């Protein structure tokens, strides 16, 4: 059988950039990776209807708090979303940002508290400093040129019991006015409630997955139907980068 490779991870440094940009000492790497995972998991779970495309995390060098003179880590979290109104309350934008910022800082604080406790058990004197979050929310204009948005739309259709072929056609129609060169969608599971699970896919245009300079966007999500879970994969070909 053919060995599958993640199309985004394969192109890191060529057409794709890292979603986390930071460097740390060897001892702190596991806890910081877990911090990134916890931040992303909370944001995607809390704002599942906001069509979040990705969450970029950037860490800066440890600095000092001017007032308390305590060391702090500055962590910049940038959320790219199709519907920023789902994250930002229109009446109290500042309050909603402050609330989310406080929750994310609390997530990091709990993780670092556990890490400091573990370090104390193995007689390490180093304690990671507190975290201060810088939060940015950006709106993506051409939303139907993003694989995650199309996957969310397809999930919505399937969970409303729309036949999968009709759902696929509706999803393809959403990309008519975009500048995409190609799109491929694959659904796996008990389609339309069939007894035997199978895989169906549809493609429009060309999707050269083995060309490294091809700008490929990819998303994998699951739809929870009354018959079980359906796996959805979306590939978008946006052109070639030289």
Residue, then its C-alpha position, 0 to 999 in steps of 0.5 A: x500500500x502507498x504510504x501517506x504523508x501529511x501534505x502540510x508537514x511535507x512542505x514546511x520550509x517550502x510553501x508552508x510556515x511553522x504554526x509555532x515560532x519559538x526556540x527554547x532550551x532542551x529541558x523546556x521543550x516538552x512543556x512548551x509544546x504541551x502549552x501550545x497544544x492546550x492553547x489550540x485545543x481550548x480555542x478550537x473547542x470554545x469557538x467551534x462555530x467561528x470557522x477558525x483556520x489556524x492559530x499561530x503562536x510566537x514566543x519572545x525572549x523572557x523579559x522583566x515586569x517593570x513594576x514587580x521585576x519578575x521574569x515574564x514570558x511574552x506569548x503572541x497568539x494570532x487567531x485567523x478566523x472567517x467569523x471574528x464576531x463569534x470570538x469578539x463580542x460586538x458590544x464589549x470587544x475589549x472585555x471579550x478579549x480580556x476574558x480570553x486572554x485571562x483564560x489562556x494565561x491560566x491554562x499556561x499557569x497550570x501547565x507551568x505549575x505542574x512543570x515546576x512541581x516535577x522539576x522540584x522532585x528531580x532537584x532542578x532549581x530552574x522554574x519557568x516564569x509566568x506568561x503574558x499573552x498578546x492576543x490578535x484576531x484576524x479576519x480572513x477575507x476569501x473564506x472559501x479558499x480555505x480547506x478548514x472552512x469548506x470542511x466545516x461547511x461539509x460537516x454542517x451539511x452531513x450532520x443535518x442529514x443532507x445526502x452526501x452527494x448533494x453535500x459534496x456538490x454544494x461544497x464544490x459550488x462554494x468554490x466557483x468564484x475563488x481562484x483555486x486551481x483544484x480541489x479534492x474532497x474525500x468522505x469515509x464512513x457509513x455514508x447515508x447510513x449504509x451498513x458497510x462503510x466505504x470511501x467516496x471522493x470527488x475532484x475538480x481541477x488538478x491537485x498535484x500532491x507530489x509536487x513540493x512547490x505546489x501550494x496545497x491547503x489541507x484539512x481533516x475533520x470528523x462529522x458526528x452523525x446518528x450512524x457514526x463518525x464520518x471522516x472528511x479530508x479536503x485538499x486545495x491547490x492554490x497554484x505553484x510557488x517559485 
